[in-house]
């Protein structure tokens, strides 16, 4: 598959009957839920879990989410969701990208991006990323397209 960036973290997903809306395709909210699942799974694979976030009293919160719904999908279609961290200022902000592809023909059905900001969980206020975030996330930034 052609990915927008090299070496995606991937998550296989398949819409079920409950994911289909009145227009007979996967509801857009389902894609948002899958992106959240992929983001957490990627963070865990890199070595930071929700327990780490709580221990550090820090989290990467979504400041802005954008989704481009390019093609519909149907119940039972095998899909692969790729995600990458593609930018970070080393202080407060990072960017995560998503690309959802249909396995049968490789077509991209969705692209998404999140602008993330580091917050102090207890107050909800923006705070600098702790060293553990920098040591885990910054080396994982995608470097080039087409992997």
C-alpha positions in Angstrom: 0.0 0.0 0.0 1.1 3.5 -0.7 1.1 5.5 2.6 1.3 9.2 2.9 4.3 8.8 5.2 6.8 5.9 5.8 6.4 3.3 8.4 2.8 3.8 9.7 1.5 2.4 12.9 -1.4 0.4 11.5 -4.7 -0.9 13.0 -7.0 -3.2 11.0 -10.6 -2.1 11.2 -13.8 -3.4 9.7 -17.2 -1.7 9.9 -19.9 -3.8 11.6 -23.7 -3.5 11.1 -23.9 -1.1 14.1 -21.4 1.3 12.4 -23.6 1.8 9.3 -25.9 4.8 9.2 -29.1 5.7 7.4 -27.2 6.4 4.1 -26.0 2.7 4.2 -22.3 3.5 4.7 -20.0 3.8 7.7 -21.0 6.7 9.9 -18.4 9.5 10.1 -18.3 9.3 13.9 -17.0 5.7 13.6 -13.9 7.0 11.8 -13.3 9.5 14.6 -13.5 6.7 17.1 -11.1 4.5 15.1 -8.6 7.4 15.0 -8.8 7.7 18.7 -8.2 4.0 19.1 -5.2 4.1 16.7 -3.7 7.1 18.5 -3.8 5.4 21.9 -2.6 2.1 20.5 0.3 3.9 18.8 1.2 5.8 22.0 1.2 2.5 23.9 3.4 0.8 21.3 5.8 3.7 21.7 5.8 3.2 25.4 3.4 5.8 26.9 0.2 4.5 28.4 -2.8 6.2 30.0 -1.3 5.2 33.4 1.9 7.1 32.5 -0.2 10.2 31.6 -1.9 10.0 35.0 1.4 9.5 36.8 3.0 12.5 35.0 -0.2 14.6 35.3 0.3 15.4 31.6 -1.6 14.4 28.4 -1.5 15.2 24.7 -5.0 16.6 24.2 -6.6 17.2 20.8 -6.8 20.9 20.2 -8.1 20.6 16.7 -9.3 17.6 14.6 -9.8 17.6 10.8 -11.2 14.7 8.8 -11.5 14.5 5.0 -14.0 11.8 4.1 -13.0 10.7 0.6 -14.9 7.5 -0.1 -17.7 5.6 1.6 -17.2 2.2 3.2 -19.7 -0.6 3.9 -20.2 -3.2 6.5 -17.7 -6.0 6.4 -15.1 -4.1 4.3 -11.5 -4.8 5.5 -9.7 -1.5 6.1 -6.3 -0.5 7.5 -5.9 2.7 9.5 -2.3 4.2 9.5 -1.2 6.9 11.9 2.0 8.9 12.4 3.3 11.7 14.5 4.5 14.2 11.9 5.5 17.3 13.8 6.3 18.6 17.2 7.8 21.8 18.6 9.5 20.0 21.5 7.6 22.2 24.0 3.8 22.1 23.8 2.5 20.9 20.5 2.5 17.9 18.2 0.7 16.8 15.1 -0.8 13.4 14.3 -1.9 12.3 10.9 -4.2 9.5 9.8 -4.9 7.6 6.6 -7.6 5.0 6.2 -7.2 2.6 3.3 -9.5 0.0 1.8 -7.6 -3.4 1.7 -9.3 -4.7 -1.5 -8.0 -1.9 -3.8 -5.7 0.3 -1.6 -7.9 3.3 -2.1 -7.6 6.0 0.6 -11.1 6.5 2.1 -10.2 9.0 4.8 -7.4 11.4 5.8 -7.3 13.1 9.2 -5.1 15.2 11.3 -5.0 16.3 14.9 -3.2 19.3 16.4 -2.2 18.2 19.9 -1.3 20.3 22.9 0.3 19.0 26.1 -1.9 19.8 29.1 -1.6 19.3 32.8 -4.4 16.8 33.5 -5.3 18.1 36.9 -5.9 21.7 35.7 -6.5 21.3 32.0 -4.0 24.1 31.3 -1.3 23.9 28.7 2.1 22.8 30.1 5.5 21.8 28.6 5.9 18.2 27.6 7.7 16.3 30.3 11.0 14.6 29.4 9.3 11.2 29.0 7.1 12.6 26.3 10.0 14.2 24.5 12.1 11.0 24.7 9.3 8.8 23.5 7.4 11.0 20.9 10.1 13.1 19.2 12.2 10.2 17.9 9.0 8.7 16.4 8.2 11.7 14.2 7.7 10.6 10.6 10.5 11.8 8.4 9.4 11.2 4.8 6.5 10.3 2.6 5.9 7.1 0.7 6.8 4.0 2.7 
